[in-house]
Amino acid sequence: MTTLERPDSFPADAAVVELTWRKGKIEHWIRFGEIVAEQRIGREKRIVGFAPGSLFAFVRWAANDYGTVISRIDIVRAVRAGESYQTLPFVRPGGEILLRLYGWPKVETVLFAIDAIEALGIQPTQVSPDHWRHLHHRLSVNEPFHAYSREQHRAWLKRAALGDPSDEGEPR
């Protein structure tokens, strides 16, 4: 199987993500998201799939003999057929990138923000896409960000239930 070839067992419209785990060298993992299909390719690789419209967080970290080479986090919405998308390494076809940050301090801050959302009893996949964009914009310029709140989440759920066209439908 070639890299990122869609396994036959995957839904035809699934976003496909290649994950690699070589402890201490290359570590790609999903921080959150509902995996709808999975295939293991050897000890160090697997391919996972996400349903169109779903959100997931993809973390990439790599090191060499001298330390960390790259740390990245992307929060992505898997696109539906016919939607435009942005390309992203290890993700096919791509997705709507809501947050894209690099450098361990920023990645770690996003991971802490995800932990804080989960501590509120809210699934990160159900968080307003606007919040992930807000986090991206504020952290990109090293500014403080607003923490996600239960009130903000309730407002998002109500707005999404009304079918606000700017949000492309229901909460994810």
C-alpha positions as YAML, in Angstrom:
chain: A
units: angstrom
residues:
- id: 1
  name: MET
  ca: [0.00, 0.00, 0.00]
- id: 2
  name: THR
  ca: [1.36, 3.41, -0.89]
- id: 3
  name: THR
  ca: [1.31, 6.25, 1.59]
- id: 4
  name: LEU
  ca: [-2.16, 7.71, 2.05]
- id: 5
  name: GLU
  ca: [-3.84, 5.39, -0.41]
- id: 6
  name: ARG
  ca: [-7.42, 5.00, 0.79]
- id: 7
  name: PRO
  ca: [-7.91, 1.47, 2.14]
- id: 8
  name: ASP
  ca: [-10.80, -0.39, 0.50]
- id: 9
  name: SER
  ca: [-12.53, -0.78, 3.87]
- id: 10
  name: PHE
  ca: [-12.76, 3.02, 4.37]
- id: 11
  name: PRO
  ca: [-15.85, 5.05, 3.47]
- id: 12
  name: ALA
  ca: [-15.33, 6.72, 0.08]
- id: 13
  name: ASP
  ca: [-15.87, 10.20, 1.52]
- id: 14
  name: ALA
  ca: [-13.65, 9.84, 4.63]
- id: 15
  name: ALA
  ca: [-10.72, 12.17, 5.24]
- id: 16
  name: VAL
  ca: [-7.65, 9.92, 5.50]
- id: 17
  name: VAL
  ca: [-4.81, 10.67, 7.94]
- id: 18
  name: GLU
  ca: [-1.49, 8.81, 8.09]
- id: 19
  name: LEU
  ca: [-0.05, 8.41, 11.58]
- id: 20
  name: THR
  ca: [3.53, 7.39, 12.37]
- id: 21
  name: TRP
  ca: [4.93, 6.54, 15.80]
- id: 22
  name: ARG
  ca: [8.67, 5.96, 16.26]
- id: 23
  name: LYS
  ca: [9.14, 6.74, 19.94]
- id: 24
  name: GLY
  ca: [11.44, 9.69, 20.43]
- id: 25
  name: LYS
  ca: [11.88, 10.28, 16.68]
- id: 26
  name: ILE
  ca: [8.57, 10.81, 14.85]
- id: 27
  name: GLU
  ca: [5.27, 10.97, 16.66]
- id: 28
  name: HIS
  ca: [2.05, 11.79, 14.77]
- id: 29
  name: TRP
  ca: [-1.14, 11.37, 16.75]
- id: 30
  name: ILE
  ca: [-4.77, 12.40, 16.93]
- id: 31
  name: ARG
  ca: [-5.51, 14.44, 20.08]
- id: 32
  name: PHE
  ca: [-9.27, 14.37, 19.53]
- id: 33
  name: GLY
  ca: [-11.75, 13.33, 16.88]
- id: 34
  name: GLU
  ca: [-14.09, 10.46, 16.09]
- id: 35
  name: ILE
  ca: [-12.22, 7.91, 14.01]
- id: 36
  name: VAL
  ca: [-14.66, 6.09, 11.70]
- id: 37
  name: ALA
  ca: [-12.13, 3.73, 10.08]
- id: 38
  name: GLU
  ca: [-8.66, 2.50, 10.92]
- id: 39
  name: GLN
  ca: [-6.02, 0.28, 9.34]
- id: 40
  name: ARG
  ca: [-2.66, -0.66, 10.82]
- id: 41
  name: ILE
  ca: [0.29, -0.78, 8.42]
- id: 42
  name: GLY
  ca: [3.13, -2.38, 10.29]
- id: 43
  name: ARG
  ca: [4.30, -1.60, 13.82]
- id: 44
  name: GLU
  ca: [4.88, 2.11, 13.31]
- id: 45
  name: LYS
  ca: [2.16, 3.25, 10.90]
- id: 46
  name: ARG
  ca: [-1.59, 3.31, 10.72]
- id: 47
  name: ILE
  ca: [-4.16, 5.11, 8.64]
- id: 48
  name: VAL
  ca: [-7.32, 6.55, 10.19]
- id: 49
  name: GLY
  ca: [-10.42, 8.04, 8.61]
- id: 50
  name: PHE
  ca: [-12.81, 10.81, 9.67]
- id: 51
  name: ALA
  ca: [-16.37, 11.40, 8.50]
- id: 52
  name: PRO
  ca: [-17.07, 14.52, 6.42]
- id: 53
  name: GLY
  ca: [-17.92, 17.50, 8.62]
- id: 54
  name: SER
  ca: [-16.18, 16.11, 11.70]
- id: 55
  name: LEU
  ca: [-13.39, 17.89, 13.59]
- id: 56
  name: PHE
  ca: [-10.07, 16.41, 14.64]
- id: 57
  name: ALA
  ca: [-6.77, 17.60, 16.11]
- id: 58
  name: PHE
  ca: [-3.63, 16.28, 14.42]
- id: 59
  name: VAL
  ca: [-0.32, 16.63, 16.29]
- id: 60
  name: ARG
  ca: [3.06, 16.12, 14.62]
- id: 61
  name: TRP
  ca: [6.34, 16.02, 16.48]
- id: 62
  name: ALA
  ca: [9.81, 14.98, 15.29]
- id: 63
  name: ALA
  ca: [13.30, 15.02, 16.77]
- id: 64
  name: ASN
  ca: [16.85, 14.16, 15.83]
- id: 65
  name: ASP
  ca: [20.00, 13.57, 17.91]
- id: 66
  name: TYR
  ca: [20.09, 17.24, 18.89]
- id: 67
  name: GLY
  ca: [16.49, 17.70, 20.00]
- id: 68
  name: THR
  ca: [13.08, 18.65, 18.66]
- id: 69
  name: VAL
  ca: [12.98, 19.45, 14.96]
- id: 70
  name: ILE
  ca: [9.27, 20.15, 14.57]
- id: 71
  name: SER
  ca: [6.13, 20.39, 16.70]
- id: 72
  name: ARG
  ca: [2.81, 21.22, 15.06]
- id: 73
  name: ILE
  ca: [-0.86, 21.02, 15.80]
- id: 74
  name: ASP
  ca: [-3.68, 21.39, 13.32]
- id: 75
  name: ILE
  ca: [-7.38, 21.40, 14.13]
- id: 76
  name: VAL
  ca: [-9.18, 20.43, 10.96]
- id: 77
  name: ARG
  ca: [-12.73, 19.95, 9.76]
- id: 78
  name: ALA
  ca: [-12.99, 17.06, 7.31]
- id: 79
  name: VAL
  ca: [-14.59, 18.37, 4.13]
- id: 80
  name: ARG
  ca: [-17.68, 17.10, 2.37]
- id: 81
  name: ALA
  ca: [-17.71, 16.15, -1.32]
- id: 82
  name: GLY
  ca: [-17.50, 19.23, -3.53]
- id: 83
  name: GLU
  ca: [-16.27, 21.59, -0.79]
- id: 84
  name: SER
  ca: [-13.06, 23.51, -1.23]
- id: 85
  name: TYR
  ca: [-10.25, 22.57, 1.12]
- id: 86
  name: GLN
  ca: [-6.70, 23.34, 2.14]
- id: 87
  name: THR
  ca: [-3.99, 20.72, 1.75]
- id: 88
  name: LEU
  ca: [-2.16, 19.42, 4.78]
- id: 89
  name: PRO
  ca: [0.73, 16.96, 4.98]
- id: 90
  name: PHE
  ca: [-0.38, 13.39, 5.81]
- id: 91
  name: VAL
  ca: [-4.07, 14.28, 5.27]
- id: 92
  name: ARG
  ca: [-6.01, 13.42, 2.12]
- id: 93
  name: PRO
  ca: [-7.70, 15.11, 0.48]
- id: 94
  name: GLY
  ca: [-7.18, 17.93, 2.99]
- id: 95
  name: GLY
  ca: [-9.63, 19.88, 5.11]
- id: 96
  name: GLU
  ca: [-10.76, 23.21, 6.44]
- id: 97
  name: ILE
  ca: [-7.93, 24.22, 8.74]
- id: 98
  name: LEU
  ca: [-9.35, 25.99, 11.79]
- id: 99
  name: LEU
  ca: [-6.10, 26.19, 13.75]
- id: 100
  name: ARG
  ca: [-2.53, 25.65, 12.60]
- id: 101
  name: LEU
  ca: [0.35, 26.37, 14.96]
- id: 102
  name: TYR
  ca: [3.94, 25.28, 15.28]
- id: 103
  name: GLY
  ca: [6.60, 25.45, 17.98]
- id: 104
  name: TRP
  ca: [6.29, 23.50, 21.21]
- id: 105
  name: PRO
  ca: [5.22, 26.43, 23.47]
- id: 106
  name: LYS
  ca: [2.22, 27.17, 21.21]
- id: 107
  name: VAL
  ca: [1.38, 23.50, 20.66]
- id: 108
  name: GLU
  ca: [1.50, 22.92, 24.42]
- id: 109
  name: THR
  ca: [-0.78, 25.92, 25.01]
- id: 110
  name: VAL
  ca: [-3.34, 24.47, 22.58]
- id: 111
  name: LEU
  ca: [-3.11, 21.08, 24.30]
- id: 112
  name: PHE
  ca: [-3.77, 22.77, 27.66]
- id: 113
  name: ALA
  ca: [-6.73, 24.65, 26.13]
- id: 114
  name: ILE
  ca: [-8.15, 21.34, 24.89]
- id: 115
  name: ASP
  ca: [-7.70, 19.87, 28.38]
- id: 116
  name: ALA
  ca: [-9.56, 22.86, 29.86]
- id: 117
  name: ILE
  ca: [-12.46, 22.35, 27.44]
- id: 118
  name: GLU
  ca: [-12.67, 18.69, 28.38]
- id: 119
  name: ALA
  ca: [-12.58, 19.65, 32.08]
- id: 120
  name: LEU
  ca: [-15.82, 21.60, 31.44]
- id: 121
  name: GLY
  ca: [-17.41, 18.35, 30.23]
- id: 122
  name: ILE
  ca: [-17.45, 19.52, 26.60]
- id: 123
  name: GLN
  ca: [-16.16, 17.35, 23.77]
- id: 124
  name: PRO
  ca: [-13.57, 19.29, 21.72]
- id: 125
  name: THR
  ca: [-15.26, 17.98, 18.55]
- id: 126
  name: GLN
  ca: [-18.40, 19.92, 19.56]
- id: 127
  name: VAL
  ca: [-16.63, 23.26, 20.16]
- id: 128
  name: SER
  ca: [-17.53, 26.21, 17.96]
- id: 129
  name: PRO
  ca: [-15.20, 26.45, 14.94]
- id: 130
  name: ASP
  ca: [-14.98, 30.17, 15.75]
- id: 131
  name: HIS
  ca: [-13.22, 29.35, 19.01]
- id: 132
  name: TRP
  ca: [-10.53, 27.33, 17.26]
- id: 133
  name: ARG
  ca: [-10.03, 30.21, 14.80]
- id: 134
  name: HIS
  ca: [-9.85, 32.66, 17.72]
- id: 135
  name: LEU
  ca: [-7.23, 30.51, 19.43]
- id: 136
  name: HIS
  ca: [-5.23, 30.30, 16.20]
- id: 137
  name: HIS
  ca: [-5.27, 34.05, 15.59]
- id: 138
  name: ARG
  ca: [-4.40, 35.04, 19.16]
- id: 139
  name: LEU
  ca: [-1.61, 32.51, 19.64]
- id: 140
  name: SER
  ca: [-0.16, 33.27, 16.20]
- id: 141
  name: VAL
  ca: [0.66, 36.79, 17.41]
- id: 142
  name: ASN
  ca: [1.52, 35.80, 21.01]
- id: 143
  name: GLU
  ca: [-1.54, 37.43, 22.51]
- id: 144
  name: PRO
  ca: [-3.74, 36.07, 25.30]
- id: 145
  name: PHE
  ca: [-6.92, 34.28, 24.26]
- id: 146
  name: HIS
  ca: [-10.36, 33.88, 25.75]
- id: 147
  name: ALA
  ca: [-11.00, 30.51, 27.34]
- id: 148
  name: TYR
  ca: [-13.99, 28.59, 26.02]
- id: 149
  name: SER
  ca: [-16.92, 28.67, 28.44]
- id: 150
  name: ARG
  ca: [-20.13, 26.72, 28.98]
- id: 151
  name: GLU
  ca: [-22.10, 29.89, 28.12]
- id: 152
  name: GLN
  ca: [-20.24, 30.29, 24.84]
- id: 153
  name: HIS
  ca: [-20.85, 26.62, 24.09]
- id: 154
  name: ARG
  ca: [-24.59, 26.89, 24.80]
- id: 155
  name: ALA
  ca: [-24.77, 29.93, 22.49]
- id: 156
  name: TRP
  ca: [-22.93, 28.02, 19.77]
- id: 157
  name: LEU
  ca: [-25.27, 25.03, 20.06]
- id: 158
  name: LYS
  ca: [-28.33, 27.30, 19.81]
- id: 159
  name: ARG
  ca: [-26.92, 29.19, 16.84]
- id: 160
  name: ALA
  ca: [-26.00, 25.95, 15.07]
- id: 161
  name: ALA
  ca: [-29.46, 24.49, 15.76]
- id: 162
  name: LEU
  ca: [-30.96, 27.46, 13.92]
- id: 163
  name: GLY
  ca: [-28.88, 26.55, 10.91]
- id: 164
  name: ASP
  ca: [-26.76, 29.73, 10.76]
- id: 165
  name: PRO
  ca: [-25.39, 29.60, 7.18]
- id: 166
  name: SER
  ca: [-22.04, 31.05, 8.28]
- id: 167
  name: ASP
  ca: [-21.48, 27.90, 10.35]
- id: 168
  name: GLU
  ca: [-22.35, 25.46, 7.56]
- id: 169
  name: GLY
  ca: [-25.00, 23.67, 9.63]
- id: 170
  name: GLU
  ca: [-24.95, 21.72, 12.84]
- id: 171
  name: PRO
  ca: [-22.29, 21.53, 15.53]
- id: 172
  name: ARG
  ca: [-19.49, 19.12, 14.85]
...
